Amino acid sequence: MELKVDQIVRGEITGLKQYGAFVRLPNGDIGMVHISEIAQEYVKDISQYLTVGQEVTVKLIAQNQEGKFNLSIKQVSKPEVDAALYATQVKEFKKALAEHEPPVEVQEEIIRDIAPKKKEARPTQESLIAWLGSAKQQIGEQERHRQWRHRFYEPDWFQTEGKSPTSPTVNTSDTDESF
């Protein structure tokens, strides 16, 4: 397996030093994760984050002139970790199938069967409960706002017998035109 910079692979921790961790890559080479590339926060003691024999997902960030890789754990996102784990599982499964020597077509069919299928996007119960709570809160706020507008623009003293307020009327029969 040929490795390239920016590739994400699974490896095994083979050694820990104060300045970094050594990782065996899928092709058998050893790369190093510098202490500054282990976690997003400051790492004082590597052994609090990693142990020898632990499987990790790393990103190949550089390759020196001797062909050794500099690695990073903190630059790998969760989806990339999942994808690398899945690729490793498929590779191991293919290897196990090859030992039993079924035809290649059978191997590919089995792998298609175990591949994750796209699930329907259904909301979870928690998300529905949260949505219902926010909807109730929004309805309550709208009702309070409506009541406030009603009190501000149509005060009780202004309404008479359930009629809406109207402009005052002028009685023209009582006007004095002698002025």
ZAMARGU-4260 file (C-alpha; in steps of 0.2 Angstrom, whole numbers, plus 5000, padded with zeros to 4 digits):
<rodrens>
0) 5000/5000/5000 | 5007/5017/4995 | 5004/5031/5007 | 5003/5049/5002 | 5003/5066/5011
5) 4985/5071/5017 | 4979/5053/5017 | 4970/5047/5033 | 4974/5029/5039 | 4972/5018/5054
10) 4988/5014/5064 | 4994/5006/5080 | 5004/5015/5093 | 5021/5006/5095 | 5030/5018/5107
15) 5028/5034/5117 | 5041/5047/5121 | 5040/5064/5129 | 5040/5073/5112 | 5028/5061/5103
20) 5021/5044/5099 | 5027/5032/5086 | 5013/5024/5075 | 5015/5008/5064 | 5006/5012/5047
25) 4996/5000/5037 | 5011/4997/5025 | 5022/4993/5040 | 5032/5010/5040 | 5033/5019/5057
30) 5028/5037/5058 | 5028/5050/5072 | 5014/5060/5080 | 5022/5076/5088 | 5015/5080/5105
35) 5008/5096/5097 | 4997/5086/5085 | 4989/5074/5098 | 4975/5085/5104 | 4967/5102/5102
40) 4972/5107/5119 | 4989/5108/5127 | 4996/5091/5130 | 5008/5089/5145 | 5009/5071/5147
45) 5006/5060/5131 | 5002/5044/5142 | 4986/5053/5147 | 4980/5053/5129 | 4988/5037/5121
50) 4994/5020/5126 | 5006/5007/5117 | 4995/4995/5106 | 4981/5008/5104 | 4973/5009/5087
55) 4972/5027/5081 | 4967/5036/5065 | 4980/5048/5059 | 4983/5060/5045 | 4999/5060/5035
60) 5004/5078/5036 | 5022/5078/5029 | 5035/5066/5023 | 5053/5070/5026 | 5068/5066/5014
65) 5071/5049/5022 | 5053/5044/5018 | 5047/5045/5036 | 5029/5052/5039 | 5024/5066/5051
70) 5007/5062/5058 | 4993/5071/5066 | 4978/5065/5076 | 4970/5082/5080 | 4968/5086/5061
75) 4956/5071/5059 | 4938/5074/5060 | 4925/5062/5066 | 4918/5057/5049 | 4936/5054/5043
80) 4939/5043/5058 | 4923/5033/5054 | 4928/5032/5035 | 4945/5025/5040 | 4938/5013/5052
85) 4926/5007/5039 | 4940/5005/5026 | 4950/4995/5038 | 4936/4983/5042 | 4932/4981/5023
90) 4951/4977/5020 | 4951/4964/5034 | 4935/4956/5028 | 4942/4955/5011 | 4958/4947/5018
95) 4948/4934/5028 | 4937/4930/5012 | 4953/4928/5002 | 4959/4915/5014 | 4944/4905/5011
100) 4946/4908/4992 | 4928/4911/4987 | 4926/4919/4969 | 4929/4938/4968 | 4911/4941/4963
105) 4905/4932/4979 | 4917/4943/4989 | 4911/4959/4981 | 4892/4954/4984 | 4896/4950/5002
110) 4904/4967/5004 | 4889/4976/4996 | 4878/4967/5008 | 4887/4973/5023 | 4890/4991/5017
115) 4880/5004/5026 | 4864/5008/5017 | 4857/5026/5017 | 4844/5027/5031 | 4828/5036/5030
120) 4830/5053/5038 | 4817/5051/5052 | 4817/5062/5067 | 4822/5054/5084 | 4810/5055/5099
125) 4821/5068/5107 | 4821/5079/5092 | 4802/5079/5091 | 4800/5083/5110 | 4812/5097/5108
130) 4803/5104/5093 | 4786/5102/5102 | 4793/5112/5117 | 4799/5126/5105 | 4783/5126/5096
135) 4773/5128/5112 | 4785/5142/5118 | 4783/5151/5101 | 4764/5150/5102 | 4764/5156/5120
140) 4775/5171/5115 | 4763/5175/5100 | 4748/5175/5112 | 4757/5186/5124 | 4761/5198/5110
145) 4744/5198/5103 | 4737/5202/5121 | 4749/5216/5123 | 4744/5224/5106 | 4726/5222/5111
150) 4728/5231/5128 | 4739/5245/5120 | 4729/5249/5105 | 4711/5244/5111 | 4710/5249/5129
155) 4694/5243/5138 | 4688/5261/5142 | 4689/5264/5123 | 4678/5250/5118 | 4659/5252/5120
160) 4647/5238/5119 | 4659/5227/5109 | 4660/5240/5095 | 4677/5244/5088 | 4683/5262/5091
165) 4677/5275/5078 | 4680/5293/5075 | 4669/5305/5084 | 4654/5310/5074 | 4648/5328/5072
170) 4630/5332/5073 | 4626/5345/5060 | 4609/5349/5065 | 4614/5358/5081 | 4627/5369/5073
175) 4625/5387/5074 | 4627/5396/5057 | 4626/5413/5064 | 4644/5416/5067
</rodrens>
